[in-house]
Every structure is written in structure tokens, then in C-alpha cells.
């Protein structure tokens, strides 16, 4: 995998967003990339254009392909369907994007008002497999760092065989630190898509999304050939030197059983967990987020004795510790009970009690043993706000009923608790923690 692509994926995974981790998992990046059995058909638009340019093609005075050539191309490539107008102006058809991307990919170049094939373009036009790999190597199609990052997220989406997801793109761009240029607010979903559009357009032009639904329909799933191209772009060429990674050998591991109870909630909202003693407090924070059902949107803090750990810069009169250097095993020896706070605005306090420390053989991952009741919605105003929310939702005649019902997404069951799904989410976190340590 190319270093810059790997760096973007690592930054996305480090956020520990279950949505982004599932996307990375579904892209199946642990296996090798694959060749395209129908390479000649897949990259036909680029091959046709390079061949049509031949030894050179004179452009119009405005620098566009001649109208007759545009009509010829649109007809030959089957792109006329669903297009408004005569299809003879390059800047009003997908031909402009095709030609400009061919230039960025190093297949064509402009010189003195003419469009010419490059030496590389001449060499690849009759070798479709090599041209296919070359195009994969030039993805994401980007001219700026923001477009590159958005393009990587889009490649992950295609590799996962999912349709374009503008909300997911916006979440990923926020995690990577990108914001709207004028407001510095997180990118709107449509703006995130526009940033990834050149990469999306490559798949659209090659017919790897769908040839139905209009040129700008982003709600269609990629074809298997699209998935192969995206994975090749992410993983790079096939190599024969890779060997399967050996599984971790069984070993004795100390296991800490603990309970996490949300303070002030009545009836109680709680979880009982088994976690490796070697788990750092930072990773315990991620485990609690998943086990309780929080989304890791806000800051957090552990209070263990007189020492505070977490997303803190300075607290007057209190000692600050490094949550990456203290393990749950260390805490279990010193403090059988301690506090975890999440979201300093709503101030969700959690009481944590060490039940027991036992020994186990094998690779240990966090496991949820039991629990009760749903996690409150994020940003509902702390325990008092949550109680008010439940009172309103239980009374359809209440003035705020419709507003709060829509705010929680239509329905909310305070008794809901899904042990199997939560453990599947903990397994997802575990896999990515192991991947990060490699």
C-alpha cells in the first residue's frame, strides 16, 4: 500500500468510529489486490481517446476537442443516453473530464494548441492490463491534499461495494481535520462529495458504478469490476512475497472483570465487562464508549484517586497522568473503584468497580458479559435532560413530543440492550487495535 494512502487510512481508524472501522473492514484491505480479467473493456474510454488522438489532434481556439470529435466519442462510448443537448460541446459532456483525467494520468498532453499522446500513452494503449494497473496507481484522482484525502475515503467506499455516501465522506473529512474554507465548520456532505468528485467520476466514466440513473446519480452501488479497481488503487500491485501473518500464540493473560454504571440513572444503566489487564486507560476509554453505546464525540476523563487521566491539558491543583502509560491491571491493584466522565458539558459520570482479576489462556479481547438498558442519546442534557426526554416521549400529548421524537430519529426504546451487537462492535475495535500495533 502506498504510504500516503496508508497514512490516511490509519488516521481514519485512529478515530475509532464504528462507522469508519466497518468501512475499512468491508474494503478487505488485509488480502491482496486482484487483476482485472476484462481490463480492455473496463478502460475502453481511455484507450479509445488515446487512439483517436493518434499522432495529434488540433484543439479549438478555446482549447477544447472539436465538436465533431466530441459527437464521435459520445456515440462510440455510448454516452449520449440521458444527456441533454446535442452532445457536441466538450465542456457540456463527460468528455472534458475524460480528456483532463487522461492528461493527469500522463496518457495525453497539450502542446501548441494540439492534443498529443505521451510516450507512456502510446506504450499502454495496446496493453490494456498495464494501462488498467497504471490508472489504478494514479487513483485517487486529486490535485490538492483535500481531494486526495476525500478520494481515499471514496475508494474505501467503492472497495467495500457500497454506493457513494456523502454523510460518511463528511464524517471522514472531519476526522482528517478538513473544514469549510470560509466558516471553518465541518464540511457539508455535498461539499465533501465535491472534494472527492474527480475520483468518483473516474468510476462513473468507466461504467463501474452504473450506466443508468443519469450521469450524476451517486446512489448506485459499484460493479465487481469497480470494487477490483478501487482495491487495486488502495493496495497497489500484486506481490508474491507476502506471507500469511502468524496468529498470536496462546499465552496466560490476566483478565479484569469490571462493572460500569452510569451515575444518577434510575433504573440503572450498566455494563459488565471482561478486559485484558494490559489494556491502557486510553483503550479502556474506547471499550467503554462501545460497551455503553456512546459515539466518542466529546472529551473524557478518568479519576483514579487524586490523579486525572484523559483529554485534559491542565486542571488547577490536580495531578495529570498519561492514560497511555497506565494499564487496567495497574489500576486494579491500586483502586478497586474509580470514576470515568464523558462529555464535560452533559457530564456523564460512570462508576467503575473492579469485580475480580482472573487468569486466562489465549488472545484476550474485551467481552461484554451482561448489562441493562439503552445508552442515553448524545447531547440530551445529562441525566436531568435524559429524564425529561423520556417523560416527553412517554406522553404523545406533550408540547415537545413531536420535536423530541424527530430529534431521537423517530423512536427510542430506553430498555433496549443488544449483547450480541455490542460484542461484535468490541470485536471490530479489537481487530483495529491489533492492526495498529503491527
C-alpha positions as CSV (number, residue, x, y, z in Angstrom):
1,X,0.0,0.0,0.0
2,X,1.3,3.4,-1.0
3,X,2.5,5.4,2.1
4,X,0.2,8.4,1.7
5,X,-2.9,6.2,1.3
6,X,-1.9,4.1,4.4
7,X,-1.4,7.3,6.4
8,X,-5.0,8.4,5.6
9,X,-6.5,5.0,6.5
10,X,-4.5,4.9,9.8
11,X,-5.8,8.4,10.7
12,X,-9.4,7.3,9.9
13,X,-9.0,4.1,12.0
14,X,-7.5,6.0,14.9
15,X,-10.7,7.9,15.5
16,X,-12.3,4.5,16.5
17,X,-15.6,5.5,14.8
18,X,-17.5,2.2,14.4
19,X,-18.8,3.6,11.1
20,X,-15.4,4.2,9.7
21,X,-13.9,1.0,11.1
22,X,-16.7,-1.0,9.4
23,X,-15.9,0.8,6.2
24,X,-12.2,-0.2,6.4
25,X,-13.1,-3.7,7.3
26,X,-15.6,-4.1,4.4
27,X,-12.9,-2.8,2.0
28,X,-11.0,-6.1,2.8
29,X,-7.5,-4.5,2.8
30,X,-5.9,-7.5,4.5
31,X,-5.9,-9.5,1.3
32,X,-4.0,-8.9,-1.9
33,X,-5.3,-6.8,-4.8
34,X,-6.6,-8.6,-7.9
35,X,-6.1,-8.3,-11.7
36,X,-9.0,-7.2,-13.9
37,X,-10.0,-10.1,-16.2
38,X,-11.8,-7.6,-18.5
39,X,-9.2,-4.8,-18.4
40,X,-9.7,-4.0,-22.1
41,X,-13.4,-3.4,-21.7
42,X,-13.1,-1.5,-18.4
43,X,-10.6,1.1,-19.6
44,X,-12.0,1.3,-23.2
45,X,-12.8,5.1,-22.9
46,X,-9.1,5.9,-22.2
47,X,-7.9,3.6,-24.9
48,X,-10.4,5.0,-27.4
49,X,-9.3,8.5,-26.7
50,X,-5.6,7.9,-27.0
51,X,-6.1,6.0,-30.3
52,X,-8.4,8.8,-31.6
53,X,-5.8,11.4,-30.8
54,X,-3.4,9.4,-32.9
55,X,-0.3,11.4,-33.8
56,X,-2.1,14.6,-32.7
57,X,-5.4,16.4,-32.7
58,X,-5.9,20.1,-33.2
59,X,-8.0,21.7,-30.4
60,X,-10.4,24.6,-30.9
61,X,-9.4,28.2,-30.2
62,X,-10.8,27.8,-26.7
63,X,-8.7,24.7,-26.1
64,X,-11.5,22.1,-26.4
65,X,-11.9,19.0,-28.6
66,X,-13.6,19.8,-31.9
67,X,-17.4,19.3,-31.8
68,X,-17.3,16.5,-34.5
69,X,-14.8,14.6,-32.4
70,X,-16.9,15.0,-29.2
71,X,-20.0,13.7,-31.0
72,X,-18.0,10.8,-32.4
73,X,-16.6,10.0,-28.9
74,X,-20.0,10.3,-27.2
75,X,-21.6,8.0,-29.8
76,X,-18.8,5.4,-29.8
77,X,-18.6,5.2,-26.0
78,X,-22.4,5.0,-25.6
79,X,-22.6,8.2,-23.5
80,X,-25.4,10.0,-25.4
81,X,-28.2,8.4,-23.5
82,X,-29.6,10.6,-20.8
83,X,-27.6,13.6,-21.8
84,X,-29.2,16.9,-22.5
85,X,-28.3,18.9,-25.7
86,X,-26.5,17.8,-28.8
87,X,-23.5,16.3,-27.1
88,X,-21.1,18.2,-29.3
89,X,-19.5,20.6,-26.8
90,X,-16.7,19.0,-24.8
91,X,-17.4,21.3,-21.7
92,X,-21.1,20.2,-21.7
93,X,-20.3,16.4,-21.7
94,X,-18.2,13.9,-19.7
95,X,-15.6,14.1,-22.5
96,X,-14.0,17.1,-20.8
97,X,-13.4,15.1,-17.6
98,X,-12.2,12.1,-19.6
99,X,-9.7,14.1,-21.5
100,X,-8.4,16.1,-18.5
101,X,-8.0,13.0,-16.4
102,X,-6.1,11.3,-19.3
103,X,-3.7,14.3,-19.1
104,X,-3.4,14.0,-15.3
105,X,-2.8,10.3,-15.7
106,X,0.1,11.0,-18.1
107,X,-1.6,9.5,-21.2
108,X,-2.1,12.7,-23.2
109,X,-0.5,16.2,-23.2
110,X,-1.2,19.6,-24.7
111,X,1.3,21.3,-26.9
112,X,0.9,24.4,-29.1
113,X,-2.9,24.0,-29.4
114,X,-2.7,20.3,-30.1
115,X,-3.6,17.3,-28.1
116,X,-0.8,14.7,-28.3
117,X,-0.3,11.2,-26.9
118,X,2.6,10.8,-24.4
119,X,5.2,8.2,-24.8
120,X,3.5,6.3,-21.9
121,X,0.1,6.6,-23.6
122,X,1.5,5.1,-26.8
123,X,3.1,2.2,-24.8
124,X,0.0,1.4,-22.8
125,X,-2.8,1.7,-25.4
126,X,-2.2,-1.8,-26.8
127,X,-1.6,-3.3,-23.3
128,X,-4.9,-2.9,-21.5
129,X,-3.8,-4.8,-18.4
130,X,-0.8,-2.5,-17.9
131,X,-3.0,0.6,-18.6
132,X,-5.5,-0.7,-16.0
133,X,-2.8,-1.0,-13.4
134,X,-1.5,2.4,-14.3
135,X,-4.9,4.1,-13.9
136,X,-5.3,2.3,-10.5
137,X,-1.9,3.6,-9.4
138,X,-3.0,7.2,-10.2
139,X,-6.0,7.0,-8.0
140,X,-7.3,8.9,-6.2
141,X,-7.6,11.4,-8.9
142,X,-6.6,14.6,-7.0
143,X,-5.0,17.9,-7.4
144,X,-5.0,19.0,-3.8
145,X,-4.4,17.3,-0.4
146,X,-8.1,17.6,0.5
147,X,-9.1,16.0,-2.8
148,X,-6.6,13.2,-2.2
149,X,-8.0,12.5,1.3
150,X,-11.6,12.6,0.1
151,X,-10.6,10.4,-2.8
152,X,-9.2,7.7,-0.4
153,X,-12.4,7.7,1.6
154,X,-14.3,7.3,-1.7
155,X,-12.0,4.4,-2.8
156,X,-12.7,2.7,0.5
157,X,-16.4,3.1,-0.1
158,X,-16.1,1.5,-3.6
159,X,-13.8,-1.3,-2.3
160,X,-16.5,-2.0,0.3
161,X,-19.0,-2.4,-2.6
162,X,-21.1,0.4,-1.2
163,X,-22.8,3.3,-3.0
164,X,-21.4,6.8,-2.6
165,X,-22.2,8.0,1.0
166,X,-21.9,11.8,1.3
167,X,-22.5,11.7,5.1
168,X,-19.8,9.2,5.5
169,X,-17.4,11.3,3.3
170,X,-18.2,14.3,5.5
171,X,-17.5,12.3,8.7
172,X,-14.2,11.1,7.3
173,X,-13.1,14.5,6.2
174,X,-13.9,15.9,9.7
175,X,-11.8,13.2,11.3
176,X,-9.0,14.1,8.9
177,X,-9.2,17.7,10.0
178,X,-10.8,19.3,6.9
179,X,-13.3,22.1,7.3
180,X,-15.3,24.5,5.1
181,X,-12.9,27.2,3.9
182,X,-15.0,30.2,4.9
183,X,-16.8,29.1,8.1
184,X,-14.2,26.6,9.4
185,X,-17.2,24.4,10.3
186,X,-17.2,20.7,9.3
187,X,-17.8,20.2,5.6
188,X,-21.3,19.8,4.5
189,X,-21.9,16.3,2.9
190,X,-22.4,17.8,-0.6
191,X,-19.1,19.7,-0.2
192,X,-17.3,16.6,0.9
193,X,-18.6,14.8,-2.2
194,X,-17.5,17.7,-4.4
195,X,-14.0,17.3,-3.0
196,X,-14.0,13.6,-3.9
197,X,-15.8,14.1,-7.2
198,X,-12.8,13.6,-9.6
199,X,-12.2,10.2,-8.1
200,X,-15.9,9.3,-8.2
201,X,-16.0,10.5,-11.9
202,X,-13.3,8.0,-13.0
203,X,-15.6,5.1,-11.9
204,X,-18.6,6.8,-13.4
205,X,-16.9,7.3,-16.8
206,X,-15.7,3.7,-16.9
207,X,-19.2,2.4,-16.3
208,X,-18.2,0.9,-12.9
209,X,-21.0,2.4,-11.0
210,X,-23.9,2.1,-13.4
211,X,-25.0,3.3,-16.8
212,X,-28.5,4.0,-15.5
213,X,-30.0,6.8,-13.4
214,X,-28.3,9.7,-15.1
215,X,-24.7,10.8,-15.2
216,X,-24.8,12.4,-11.8
217,X,-26.7,9.7,-9.8
218,X,-24.5,8.9,-6.8
219,X,-26.8,6.4,-5.1
220,X,-25.8,3.3,-7.2
221,X,-23.6,0.5,-6.0
222,X,-20.3,-0.2,-7.8
223,X,-19.9,-3.2,-10.0
224,X,-17.5,-6.1,-9.1
225,X,-15.0,-4.5,-11.6
226,X,-15.3,-1.2,-9.8
227,X,-14.5,-3.0,-6.5
228,X,-11.4,-4.6,-8.0
229,X,-10.2,-1.2,-9.4
230,X,-10.7,0.5,-6.0
231,X,-8.9,-2.3,-4.1
232,X,-6.0,-2.2,-6.6
233,X,-5.8,1.6,-6.1
234,X,-5.7,1.2,-2.4
235,X,-3.4,-1.9,-2.1
236,X,-1.1,-1.4,-5.1
237,X,0.2,-4.1,-7.5
238,X,0.0,-7.8,-6.7
239,X,3.1,-9.0,-4.9
240,X,4.2,-12.6,-4.5
241,X,6.4,-12.1,-1.4
242,X,3.6,-11.6,1.1
243,X,3.2,-14.4,3.7
244,X,0.2,-15.0,5.9
245,X,0.7,-13.4,9.3
246,X,1.0,-15.9,12.1
247,X,-1.7,-15.9,14.8
248,X,-0.8,-14.8,18.2
249,X,0.4,-17.8,20.3
250,X,-1.8,-18.8,23.3
251,X,-0.4,-17.3,26.5
252,X,-1.5,-16.7,30.1
253,X,-3.3,-13.4,30.4
254,X,-4.6,-11.6,33.4
255,X,-8.3,-10.6,32.9
256,X,-10.1,-7.9,34.8
257,X,-13.8,-8.2,35.3
258,X,-15.5,-4.9,36.0
259,X,-18.8,-3.2,36.1
260,X,-19.6,0.3,34.6
261,X,-22.6,2.0,35.9
262,X,-24.0,5.4,34.7
263,X,-24.3,7.6,37.7
264,X,-27.7,9.1,38.5
265,X,-29.7,6.9,36.2
266,X,-32.8,5.2,37.7
267,X,-33.4,2.5,36.7
268,X,-29.7,1.7,36.5
269,X,-27.9,1.7,33.1
270,X,-24.9,-0.6,33.5
271,X,-22.5,-3.0,31.7
272,X,-20.3,-5.9,33.0
273,X,-17.1,-6.5,31.0
274,X,-14.0,-8.7,30.9
275,X,-11.0,-6.8,29.7
276,X,-7.3,-7.7,29.5
277,X,-5.2,-6.3,32.4
278,X,-2.7,-5.0,29.8
279,X,-5.4,-2.6,28.4
280,X,-4.3,1.0,28.7
281,X,-6.7,3.6,30.1
282,X,-6.9,5.2,26.7
283,X,-8.0,1.9,25.2
284,X,-10.4,1.3,28.1
285,X,-12.0,4.6,27.2
286,X,-12.7,3.2,23.7
287,X,-14.0,0.0,25.1
288,X,-16.4,1.8,27.5
289,X,-17.6,4.0,24.6
290,X,-18.6,1.0,22.6
291,X,-20.0,-1.1,25.6
292,X,-22.2,1.8,26.8
293,X,-23.2,3.0,23.4
294,X,-21.6,6.4,23.2
295,X,-20.1,7.8,20.0
296,X,-16.9,9.3,21.2
297,X,-17.9,12.8,20.2
298,X,-16.6,14.5,23.3
299,X,-13.8,14.7,25.8
300,X,-13.3,12.2,28.6
301,X,-11.6,11.8,31.9
302,X,-10.7,9.0,34.4
303,X,-10.4,10.0,38.1
304,X,-8.3,7.4,40.0
305,X,-7.5,8.5,43.5
306,X,-6.1,12.0,43.3
307,X,-4.9,11.6,39.7
308,X,-6.8,12.6,36.5
309,X,-6.2,11.0,33.1
310,X,-7.8,11.8,29.7
311,X,-8.4,14.7,27.3
312,X,-7.1,17.3,29.7
313,X,-4.5,20.0,29.3
314,X,-4.5,21.4,32.8
315,X,-6.6,21.2,35.9
316,X,-5.8,23.6,38.7
317,X,-4.5,21.8,41.8
318,X,-4.8,18.3,40.4
319,X,-2.1,15.8,39.1
320,X,-2.5,14.8,35.5
321,X,-1.3,11.4,34.4
322,X,-0.7,9.8,31.0
323,X,-3.6,7.5,30.1
324,X,-1.4,5.7,27.5
325,X,1.1,4.6,30.1
326,X,-1.2,3.2,32.8
327,X,-3.0,-0.2,32.4
328,X,-6.2,-1.5,33.9
329,X,-4.0,-4.0,35.7
330,X,-2.1,-1.2,37.4
331,X,-5.4,0.4,38.4
332,X,-6.9,-2.8,39.7
333,X,-4.0,-3.2,42.2
334,X,-4.4,0.4,43.5
335,X,-8.1,1.4,43.2
336,X,-10.9,-1.2,43.2
337,X,-13.3,1.6,42.3
338,X,-12.8,4.7,40.2
339,X,-14.7,7.2,38.0
340,X,-14.9,7.8,34.3
341,X,-16.5,11.0,33.0
342,X,-17.6,11.6,29.4
343,X,-18.7,14.9,27.8
344,X,-17.8,17.7,30.2
345,X,-20.9,19.6,29.1
346,X,-23.5,17.0,29.8
347,X,-21.2,15.4,32.4
348,X,-22.0,11.8,32.1
349,X,-20.3,10.2,35.2
350,X,-19.7,6.5,35.3
351,X,-18.8,4.5,38.4
352,X,-16.4,1.6,37.6
353,X,-15.9,-1.2,40.1
354,X,-13.3,-4.0,39.8
355,X,-15.1,-7.3,40.4
356,X,-12.2,-9.7,40.1
357,X,-8.9,-10.4,38.4
358,X,-8.5,-13.9,36.9
359,X,-6.1,-15.7,34.6
360,X,-7.0,-16.9,31.1
361,X,-5.2,-18.6,28.2
362,X,-5.3,-17.2,24.7
363,X,-5.6,-13.9,22.9
364,X,-7.7,-11.7,25.1
365,X,-10.2,-9.2,23.7
366,X,-12.8,-7.2,25.5
367,X,-16.1,-9.0,26.1
368,X,-19.4,-7.7,27.3
369,X,-20.9,-10.2,29.7
370,X,-24.2,-8.5,30.7
371,X,-25.9,-5.2,31.0
372,X,-29.1,-3.4,31.2
373,X,-30.9,-0.6,29.4
374,X,-30.0,1.6,26.5
375,X,-27.4,4.4,26.5
376,X,-28.9,7.9,26.6
377,X,-28.8,9.8,23.3
378,X,-25.7,12.0,22.9
379,X,-26.2,15.7,23.8
380,X,-29.5,15.2,25.5
381,X,-28.5,17.3,28.5
382,X,-27.1,14.9,31.1
383,X,-29.1,12.8,33.5
384,X,-31.7,15.5,34.0
385,X,-32.1,16.1,30.3
386,X,-32.5,12.4,29.7
387,X,-35.2,12.0,32.3
388,X,-37.1,14.9,30.7
389,X,-36.7,13.3,27.3
390,X,-38.2,10.1,28.5
391,X,-41.1,11.9,30.2
392,X,-41.9,13.7,26.9
393,X,-41.6,10.6,24.7
394,X,-43.9,8.7,27.0
395,X,-46.6,11.4,26.6
396,X,-47.7,12.0,22.9
397,X,-49.9,14.9,24.1
398,X,-46.8,16.8,25.4
399,X,-46.0,20.0,23.7
400,X,-42.4,18.9,22.9
401,X,-43.4,15.4,21.8
402,X,-43.1,15.7,18.1
403,X,-39.9,17.8,18.2
404,X,-38.1,15.4,20.5
405,X,-39.4,12.3,18.7
406,X,-37.9,13.6,15.5
407,X,-34.7,14.6,17.4
408,X,-34.1,11.0,18.5
409,X,-34.8,9.7,15.0
410,X,-38.4,8.6,15.3
411,X,-38.3,6.2,18.2
412,X,-36.2,5.4,21.2
413,X,-36.5,2.4,23.5
414,X,-34.9,3.0,26.9
415,X,-35.0,-0.7,27.7
416,X,-33.1,-1.8,24.5
417,X,-29.9,-3.7,25.1
418,X,-28.2,-5.9,22.5
419,X,-25.4,-8.0,23.9
420,X,-24.5,-9.7,20.5
421,X,-24.3,-6.5,18.5
422,X,-22.2,-4.8,21.2
423,X,-19.8,-7.7,21.3
424,X,-19.5,-7.6,17.5
425,X,-18.6,-3.9,17.8
426,X,-16.0,-4.7,20.5
427,X,-14.5,-7.3,18.2
428,X,-14.3,-4.6,15.5
429,X,-12.4,-2.3,17.9
430,X,-10.1,-5.2,18.9
431,X,-9.1,-6.1,15.3
432,X,-8.2,-2.5,14.6
433,X,-6.2,-2.1,17.8
434,X,-4.2,-5.2,16.8
435,X,-3.7,-3.8,13.3
436,X,-2.5,-0.5,14.8
437,X,0.2,-2.3,16.9
438,X,1.7,-4.1,13.9
